[in-house]
Amino acid sequence: MEMFYGRSSSDKAKAAYSGIEFSKLEKPYSLGEYNTYHLISDPKRIGFLLARYKFVAKMFDKYERVLEVGCQEGLGSMVVAKSVGTLVAIDFYRPHIETCLRDTAGFVKNIDFRGYDINDGPIEENFDGAYSLDVFEHIDPGQEDLYMTHTVKSLANHGAFILGTPSLESQKYASEESKAGHINCKSGEELRSFCQKYFHNVFMFGMNDEVVHTGFLPMAHYLFALCVSPKR
């Protein structure tokens, strides 16, 4: 079957497609239900998600062993996995892990997807780094210290942690659906103070759309706390 429409483009232009070896893929990658919903309803949210995970990948580049707390359907996990040795990705929501094991695990060999609730206890495997994106805002405020204590105990003494969450200020513009699930949003300074209970050094970044910056935190839609030197 002719691979191209029309007759006018040159063979040189068409040759660019000759090296694409899709036949080596056993099956196409499929988005899970959660990410498919966001792709159809508001495609730019997928761009925001991938940009957040790219930030983590850059910060943890060449780290040997990393923990993700709250991996959702594993789409962002694949971004980080390209930069680290081994990624252990956990989530307490069974359908998310089932999607990861069915649709993602076969494409990325260095991710160990596990069904696990970090509030049950730490994963004491001395991780070089850990991160948790779009999870903290869903943590019951009465359990935020439990969440952080168990995450910190999962880190080696030299380990670093990245916490990413929508800012309190952003909730003015959030949908009613988002607000219903966002039960624990903080301002930038509140998040810094919380993280300083567990780490000697906390570096704050803001994010608006796909852009990470060091600007005025109250104008940031999304917050990153880069935490180093765990307090023991």
GIZI-V854494 format. One line per field, one symbol per residue. ss: DSSP state (H for helix, E for strand, - for the rest). phi: phi as a letter, one per 20 degrees, with the letter a starting at -180 (. if undefined). Layout:
# GIZI-V854494
ss->???
phi->???
This chain:
# GIZI-V854494
ss->----------HHHHHHH----HHH--------HHHHHHHHH--HHHHHHHHHHHHHHHH-----EEEEE-----HHHHHHH----EEEEEE--HHHHHHHHHHH------EEEEE--HHH------EEEEEEE--HHH--HHHHHHHHHHHHH-EEEEEEEEEEEEE-HHHHH--HHHHHH----E-HHHHHHHHH--EEEEEEEEEE--EEE---HHH--EEEEEEEEE--
phi->.fecemceffffffffefeedfffffbffdffffffgfffebgfffffgfffffgfgffdgmffccdddnelenffgfffgfdcfcdeddbeeggffffgfeddgfecedddeceadfffqfdeclffbbbbdldgfdeggfdfffgfgffffeefgefccddcbfffffffdfffffgfeeebecfgfffgfffffdcfccdecdbcleeebdefffeefccddedcmfed
